[in-house]
């Protein structure tokens, strides 16, 4: 074989290899799964409560990747209380957000007071000038038919509903729902039903007059975001953050199945709603974002094991819709613990980062309980719960030498000091609910 033919054959082989590598890169999974144990080495001969962190992170989008199309319904409260600066800034924020979209995206604009109006029916974002003009024409009047407004926004999404798009309602309201269904439970059920269709709802509460329980329930059950915006002029930045999330989704419909093994008993899931039955734990996330970590903390009871034993605790199975490749992907991982009679080995093996994440979620549960006590008028009871939280964070923070947990201890003590002020309680309660929500969902903004 002459040198020319050898050279040509070599070039063909290299080209084929590059082609195969390119296909592999194009088919790379969009999500990383990590399962970590706060105490990977445990003391032998006694049972333990242990924290397991199941973490999912969207892979960084390559510049060559085309962004996933968005299907967005912006639902604006235009009740009488929105008159003036509030509605002005709300409209400006919505118009500004349009500049983040392109002609592959779908947008609809819905406004509501006592009744609901479709200002801009679901359409491709090709004529932003006309959409902006329609938004400018919205005028404030009437009461707050919040449930109907969200439902109408969802109807607009359904016109172009596609599980390979990001389908989201963005709700802005400054007041209490007072027309139609109006309880947190009713709005939570609406959020859950929309999530089952592949939609999420982000709720933005403006000022001090809205119901934060209703807004967080609606967002939470659909796995959207939530924000408390005290001043209307801050709406533009919140919309920017929200659209940043919407336009960075890489996976949807994330199902998480955890099977406990070898006598391990699931106790509770921190941070998200979950079903626990016969050693199985099931939960879900609606969306995962590029370069953002989302996780749950599972607390389990681990039976006593002999010295030097190594025992599998749980199997974790994940399935999700890969939006870039339009296919379902699966990930699996098993986490095990080692057992020893050496306290030094136990201490040396502690996973500080995982323990900090678990402690933050435990403190978040203390915070929720304190708000409930305060709502019942038991201020001292609420303060006592926050003191328990501070003691827990302080003890663990000292043990782990964790500045992060010590800082959160100070936060709990400050929260306790601010429970007495009746005049400021409405604002403080909204701040607490927003913080609880963002920590449990690992919201990016």
Secondary structure, DSSP 8 states (H G I E B T S, - for coil): --HHHHHHHHHHHHHHHHHHHHHHHHT--SEEEEEEETTSEEETTS-EEEEEEEEEEE----TTS----EEEEEEEE-SGGGTTHHHHHHHHHHHHHHTT--TT-EEEEEEESSSEEEEEEEEETT-HHHHHHHHHT----S---HHHHHHHHHHHHHTT--TTSEEEEEEEESS---SS--SHHHHHHHHHHHHHTTEEEEEEEETT-S-HHHHHHHHHHHT--EEEESSGGGHHHHHHHHHHHHTTEEEEEEEEEEEE-TT-EEEEEESS--EEETTEEEEEEEEEEBT-EEEEEEEEEE----TT-EEEEEEEEEEEEETTTTEEEEEEEEEEEEEES-HHHHHHH--HHHHHHHHHHHHHHHHHHHHHHHHTT-HHHHHHHHHHHHHHHHHHHHHHT-HHHHHHHHHHHHHHHTSS-TTTHHHHHHHHHHHHHHHHHT---
